[in-house]
Amino acid sequence: MPKKTNLSDKLVICTPAPLSDDQVAQLADKAGQPVEIKIDPSLIGGAALSINGLYKDYSLKAKFAENEDILKGIYEQFVQNRRSRVCPEC
């Protein structure tokens, strides 16, 4: 179970695109503590959160990495099906 945080801990939120000032204010209000926003376009979508040494990644990048083998299998099957339609002798 994650450790409870102090109100003095800063919540760091990494997003793939900038947030508006209103969005940042809403997040800080909901978190009840200071929020720092960092931009990481490689996340693709979602967000990664870090506070007091605890880290949780809710990004699409993390989901793709978790399911890499499944995604590769789907892609290979797609390519094979596509190839058989284009060139049945291949």
C-alpha atoms as a printed R data frame, in Angstrom:
   type eleno elety resid chain resno      x       y       z
1  ATOM     1    CA   MET     A     1  0.000   0.000   0.000
2  ATOM     2    CA   PRO     A     2  1.431   3.413  -0.936
3  ATOM     3    CA   LYS     A     3  2.608   5.550   1.914
4  ATOM     4    CA   LYS     A     4  0.478   8.551   2.859
5  ATOM     5    CA   THR     A     5  1.915  11.818   1.694
6  ATOM     6    CA   ASN     A     6  2.380  15.055   3.581
7  ATOM     7    CA   LEU     A     7  0.726  18.203   2.302
8  ATOM     8    CA   SER     A     8  4.225  19.619   1.804
9  ATOM     9    CA   ASP     A     9  5.032  16.906  -0.767
10 ATOM    10    CA   LYS     A    10  4.851  18.125  -4.347
11 ATOM    11    CA   LEU     A    11  2.876  16.035  -6.789
12 ATOM    12    CA   VAL     A    12  4.695  15.830 -10.129
13 ATOM    13    CA   ILE     A    13  2.453  15.124 -13.101
14 ATOM    14    CA   CYS     A    14  4.024  14.286 -16.448
15 ATOM    15    CA   THR     A    15  1.766  14.771 -19.444
16 ATOM    16    CA   PRO     A    16  2.362  14.463 -23.181
17 ATOM    17    CA   ALA     A    17  1.081  18.001 -23.835
18 ATOM    18    CA   PRO     A    18  0.895  21.243 -21.864
19 ATOM    19    CA   LEU     A    19 -2.055  21.829 -19.548
20 ATOM    20    CA   SER     A    20 -3.889  25.114 -19.217
21 ATOM    21    CA   ASP     A    21 -3.510  27.193 -16.065
22 ATOM    22    CA   ASP     A    22 -7.104  26.275 -15.165
23 ATOM    23    CA   GLN     A    23 -6.355  22.549 -15.497
24 ATOM    24    CA   VAL     A    24 -3.251  22.870 -13.310
25 ATOM    25    CA   ALA     A    25 -5.229  24.825 -10.708
26 ATOM    26    CA   GLN     A    26 -7.975  22.171 -10.683
27 ATOM    27    CA   LEU     A    27 -5.422  19.385 -10.232
28 ATOM    28    CA   ALA     A    28 -3.687  21.226  -7.375
29 ATOM    29    CA   ASP     A    29 -7.063  21.886  -5.756
30 ATOM    30    CA   LYS     A    30 -8.086  18.217  -5.996
31 ATOM    31    CA   ALA     A    31 -4.671  17.023  -4.786
32 ATOM    32    CA   GLY     A    32 -4.684  19.489  -1.917
33 ATOM    33    CA   GLN     A    33 -0.988  20.185  -2.397
34 ATOM    34    CA   PRO     A    34  1.436  21.837  -4.802
35 ATOM    35    CA   VAL     A    35  1.543  20.384  -8.298
36 ATOM    36    CA   GLU     A    36  4.416  20.507 -10.773
37 ATOM    37    CA   ILE     A    37  3.667  19.760 -14.411
38 ATOM    38    CA   LYS     A    38  6.321  18.289 -16.687
39 ATOM    39    CA   ILE     A    39  5.882  17.684 -20.396
40 ATOM    40    CA   ASP     A    40  6.997  14.388 -21.939
41 ATOM    41    CA   PRO     A    41  5.638  13.892 -25.482
42 ATOM    42    CA   SER     A    42  6.842  10.278 -25.476
43 ATOM    43    CA   LEU     A    43  3.966   9.393 -23.107
44 ATOM    44    CA   ILE     A    44  1.605   9.638 -26.126
45 ATOM    45    CA   GLY     A    45 -1.476   9.996 -23.889
46 ATOM    46    CA   GLY     A    46 -2.474   9.712 -20.242
47 ATOM    47    CA   ALA     A    47 -0.108  10.809 -17.484
48 ATOM    48    CA   ALA     A    48  2.560   9.650 -15.062
49 ATOM    49    CA   LEU     A    49  2.403  10.710 -11.415
50 ATOM    50    CA   SER     A    50  5.188  10.957  -8.871
51 ATOM    51    CA   ILE     A    51  5.147  12.002  -5.244
52 ATOM    52    CA   ASN     A    52  7.608  11.400  -2.459
53 ATOM    53    CA   GLY     A    53  9.408   8.642  -4.342
54 ATOM    54    CA   LEU     A    54  6.231   6.843  -5.410
55 ATOM    55    CA   TYR     A    55  5.629   6.614  -9.154
56 ATOM    56    CA   LYS     A    56  2.589   5.439 -11.117
57 ATOM    57    CA   ASP     A    57  2.468   5.512 -14.902
58 ATOM    58    CA   TYR     A    58 -0.978   5.743 -16.508
59 ATOM    59    CA   SER     A    59  0.377   6.660 -19.953
60 ATOM    60    CA   LEU     A    60 -0.261   4.964 -23.266
61 ATOM    61    CA   LYS     A    61  3.491   4.471 -23.569
62 ATOM    62    CA   ALA     A    62  3.426   2.315 -20.422
63 ATOM    63    CA   LYS     A    63  0.382   0.356 -21.629
64 ATOM    64    CA   PHE     A    64  2.060  -0.294 -24.982
65 ATOM    65    CA   ALA     A    65  5.198  -1.494 -23.180
66 ATOM    66    CA   GLU     A    66  3.156  -3.793 -20.894
67 ATOM    67    CA   ASN     A    67  1.436  -5.346 -23.910
68 ATOM    68    CA   GLU     A    68  4.340  -5.336 -26.354
69 ATOM    69    CA   ASP     A    69  4.233  -9.061 -27.113
70 ATOM    70    CA   ILE     A    70  0.481  -9.018 -27.712
71 ATOM    71    CA   LEU     A    71  0.744  -5.970 -29.959
72 ATOM    72    CA   LYS     A    72  3.591  -7.541 -31.953
73 ATOM    73    CA   GLY     A    73  1.498 -10.675 -32.472
74 ATOM    74    CA   ILE     A    74 -1.478  -8.639 -33.672
75 ATOM    75    CA   TYR     A    75  0.744  -6.665 -36.036
76 ATOM    76    CA   GLU     A    76  2.409  -9.783 -37.439
77 ATOM    77    CA   GLN     A    77 -0.989 -11.389 -38.015
78 ATOM    78    CA   PHE     A    78 -2.209  -8.215 -39.749
79 ATOM    79    CA   VAL     A    79  0.846  -8.132 -42.023
80 ATOM    80    CA   GLN     A    80  0.481 -11.829 -42.843
81 ATOM    81    CA   ASN     A    81 -3.232 -11.431 -43.687
82 ATOM    82    CA   ARG     A    82 -2.522  -8.328 -45.739
83 ATOM    83    CA   ARG     A    83  0.303 -10.050 -47.613
84 ATOM    84    CA   SER     A    84 -1.919 -13.045 -48.481
85 ATOM    85    CA   ARG     A    85 -4.550 -10.712 -49.967
86 ATOM    86    CA   VAL     A    86 -2.029  -8.742 -52.002
87 ATOM    87    CA   CYS     A    87  0.150 -11.654 -53.090
88 ATOM    88    CA   PRO     A    88 -1.477 -15.062 -52.523
89 ATOM    89    CA   GLU     A    89  1.689 -16.843 -53.734
90 ATOM    90    CA   CYS     A    90  3.917 -15.052 -51.165
